[in-house]
């Protein structure tokens, strides 16, 4: 059953008032981040900022635990009603307060609100303690920190959501002159077996990356997985990393993606 339900990897980020007076001051406030997985769909990345005083009551964030609970609440609100949801968190206090309540009144109120909304939405909520080094947990952590660090008034993506339209996984073995790219978007699966030329000016890993980007369609946000660090550097800074024919090939691919309004994102290698 767990394999076919919705999953949300969530994290919260909080900067206390004393953090703003230290040697490396942080902007006050909090943020939440989430990677939402729904069967048959590419992953969604969501984030939101909680500015001081902007959200009074149990939906605000008075400390880090409140920010973590806010992330769980947002996961519940973004999940389809009536479907089971598994929430993954690395914060044991968050999970315990949802299950058993908390001695902290604000934390207990927010945990109770989560339970009430889950019942009202007909959502069977499953809570899982997750390791911090898991790929989706790291992504949720980065999204929460990014939202928290953004200065007040700085717009985040529309509705706090980075909508991934397509996801491509690059598989490349160093002993084979070929890469396999599996791309998925809603209602479609694509496989590309791409020959690589080890003698070409452009490194094979970058050739594989360009092949994956070529599968993107108009206005898509493409998430690339298992792209090498070298290939990522070549894509993001071709003028610094390459010259001649290799640089021209990457520039042409970037211009083609720009013409289609394609956004390329990278996940952890």
SULMOJO-V673955 format. One record per residue. RES is the residue in three letters. SS is DSSP state (a for helix, b for strand, c for the rest). NEAR is the number of other C-alpha atoms within 12 Angstrom. Layout:
res=RES ss=SS near=NEAR
res=RES ss=SS near=NEAR
This chain:
res=UNK ss=c near=13
res=UNK ss=a near=19
res=UNK ss=a near=13
res=UNK ss=a near=15
res=UNK ss=c near=25
res=UNK ss=b near=35
res=UNK ss=b near=39
res=UNK ss=b near=43
res=UNK ss=b near=50
res=UNK ss=b near=54
res=UNK ss=b near=54
res=UNK ss=b near=49
res=UNK ss=b near=43
res=UNK ss=b near=40
res=UNK ss=b near=35
res=UNK ss=c near=23
res=UNK ss=a near=17
res=UNK ss=a near=15
res=UNK ss=a near=15
res=UNK ss=a near=16
res=UNK ss=a near=13
res=UNK ss=c near=12
res=UNK ss=c near=8
res=UNK ss=c near=10
res=UNK ss=c near=14
res=UNK ss=c near=23
res=UNK ss=c near=29
res=UNK ss=c near=30
res=UNK ss=b near=39
res=UNK ss=b near=46
res=UNK ss=b near=48
res=UNK ss=b near=49
res=UNK ss=b near=48
res=UNK ss=b near=51
res=UNK ss=b near=44
res=UNK ss=b near=41
res=UNK ss=b near=32
res=UNK ss=c near=29
res=UNK ss=c near=25
res=UNK ss=c near=19
res=UNK ss=c near=24
res=UNK ss=c near=31
res=UNK ss=c near=36
res=UNK ss=b near=38
res=UNK ss=b near=42
res=UNK ss=b near=43
res=UNK ss=b near=46
res=UNK ss=b near=46
res=UNK ss=b near=45
res=UNK ss=b near=43
res=UNK ss=c near=30
res=UNK ss=c near=26
res=UNK ss=c near=17
res=UNK ss=c near=17
res=UNK ss=c near=18
res=UNK ss=c near=14
res=UNK ss=a near=18
res=UNK ss=a near=26
res=UNK ss=a near=35
res=UNK ss=c near=35
res=UNK ss=c near=38
res=UNK ss=c near=35
res=UNK ss=c near=28
res=UNK ss=a near=30
res=UNK ss=a near=40
res=UNK ss=a near=42
res=UNK ss=a near=48
res=UNK ss=a near=49
res=UNK ss=a near=52
res=UNK ss=a near=47
res=UNK ss=a near=51
res=UNK ss=a near=52
res=UNK ss=a near=38
res=UNK ss=a near=39
res=UNK ss=a near=47
res=UNK ss=a near=41
res=UNK ss=a near=30
res=UNK ss=a near=33
res=UNK ss=c near=34
res=UNK ss=c near=23
res=UNK ss=c near=20
res=UNK ss=c near=20
res=UNK ss=c near=26
res=UNK ss=c near=29
res=UNK ss=b near=37
res=UNK ss=b near=34
res=UNK ss=b near=45
res=UNK ss=b near=41
res=UNK ss=b near=43
res=UNK ss=c near=31
res=UNK ss=c near=32
res=UNK ss=a near=23
res=UNK ss=a near=26
res=UNK ss=a near=40
res=UNK ss=a near=35
res=UNK ss=a near=24
res=UNK ss=a near=30
res=UNK ss=a near=37
res=UNK ss=a near=19
res=UNK ss=a near=17
res=UNK ss=c near=23
res=UNK ss=c near=23
res=UNK ss=c near=14
res=UNK ss=c near=19
res=UNK ss=a near=17
res=UNK ss=a near=27
res=UNK ss=a near=34
res=UNK ss=a near=27
res=UNK ss=a near=26
res=UNK ss=a near=35
res=UNK ss=a near=36
res=UNK ss=a near=29
res=UNK ss=a near=27
res=UNK ss=a near=38
res=UNK ss=a near=30
res=UNK ss=a near=20
res=UNK ss=a near=26
res=UNK ss=a near=32
res=UNK ss=a near=19
res=UNK ss=a near=16
res=UNK ss=a near=21
res=UNK ss=c near=19
res=UNK ss=c near=27
res=UNK ss=c near=28
res=UNK ss=b near=36
res=UNK ss=b near=28
res=UNK ss=b near=32
res=UNK ss=b near=26
res=UNK ss=b near=23
res=UNK ss=c near=26
res=UNK ss=c near=19
res=UNK ss=c near=21
res=UNK ss=c near=16
res=UNK ss=c near=20
res=UNK ss=a near=23
res=UNK ss=a near=34
res=UNK ss=a near=34
res=UNK ss=a near=29
res=UNK ss=a near=34
res=UNK ss=a near=44
res=UNK ss=a near=38
res=UNK ss=a near=32
res=UNK ss=a near=37
res=UNK ss=a near=41
res=UNK ss=a near=35
res=UNK ss=a near=34
res=UNK ss=a near=40
res=UNK ss=a near=37
res=UNK ss=a near=30
res=UNK ss=c near=28
res=UNK ss=c near=21
res=UNK ss=c near=21
res=UNK ss=c near=13
res=UNK ss=c near=16
res=UNK ss=c near=16
res=UNK ss=c near=25
res=UNK ss=c near=18
res=UNK ss=a near=13
res=UNK ss=a near=15
res=UNK ss=a near=26
res=UNK ss=b near=29
res=UNK ss=b near=31
res=UNK ss=c near=30
res=UNK ss=c near=33
res=UNK ss=c near=32
res=UNK ss=b near=39
res=UNK ss=b near=40
res=UNK ss=b near=40
res=UNK ss=b near=35
res=UNK ss=b near=37
res=UNK ss=b near=30
res=UNK ss=b near=29
res=UNK ss=c near=17
res=UNK ss=c near=16
res=UNK ss=c near=10
res=UNK ss=c near=17
res=UNK ss=c near=22
res=UNK ss=b near=23
res=UNK ss=b near=32
res=UNK ss=b near=28
res=UNK ss=b near=33
res=UNK ss=b near=31
res=UNK ss=b near=33
res=UNK ss=b near=33
res=UNK ss=b near=30
res=UNK ss=c near=19
res=UNK ss=c near=13
res=UNK ss=b near=17
res=UNK ss=b near=19
res=UNK ss=b near=21
res=UNK ss=b near=21
res=UNK ss=b near=26
res=UNK ss=b near=20
res=UNK ss=b near=27
res=UNK ss=b near=20
res=UNK ss=c near=27
res=UNK ss=c near=19
res=UNK ss=c near=19
res=UNK ss=c near=11
res=UNK ss=c near=18
res=UNK ss=c near=21
res=UNK ss=c near=30
res=UNK ss=c near=31
res=UNK ss=a near=33
res=UNK ss=a near=38
res=UNK ss=a near=39
res=UNK ss=a near=39
res=UNK ss=a near=44
res=UNK ss=a near=48
res=UNK ss=a near=38
res=UNK ss=a near=36
res=UNK ss=a near=43
res=UNK ss=a near=45
res=UNK ss=c near=32
res=UNK ss=c near=36
res=UNK ss=c near=37
res=UNK ss=c near=25
res=UNK ss=c near=19
res=UNK ss=c near=19
res=UNK ss=c near=29
res=UNK ss=b near=33
res=UNK ss=b near=37
res=UNK ss=b near=37
res=UNK ss=b near=41
res=UNK ss=b near=33
res=UNK ss=c near=31
res=UNK ss=c near=37
res=UNK ss=c near=28
res=UNK ss=a near=21
res=UNK ss=a near=23
res=UNK ss=a near=32
res=UNK ss=a near=30
res=UNK ss=a near=21
res=UNK ss=a near=33
res=UNK ss=a near=40
res=UNK ss=a near=24
res=UNK ss=c near=18
res=UNK ss=a near=26
res=UNK ss=a near=19
res=UNK ss=a near=15
res=UNK ss=a near=23
res=UNK ss=c near=24
res=UNK ss=c near=17
res=UNK ss=a near=16
res=UNK ss=a near=16
res=UNK ss=a near=26
res=UNK ss=a near=26
res=UNK ss=a near=20
res=UNK ss=a near=27
res=UNK ss=a near=37
res=UNK ss=a near=26
res=UNK ss=a near=19
res=UNK ss=a near=30
res=UNK ss=a near=29
res=UNK ss=a near=19
res=UNK ss=a near=22
res=UNK ss=a near=28
res=UNK ss=a near=21
res=UNK ss=a near=16
res=UNK ss=c near=21
res=UNK ss=c near=17
res=UNK ss=c near=26
res=UNK ss=b near=30
res=UNK ss=b near=37
res=UNK ss=b near=30
res=UNK ss=b near=31
res=UNK ss=c near=29
res=UNK ss=c near=21
res=UNK ss=c near=19
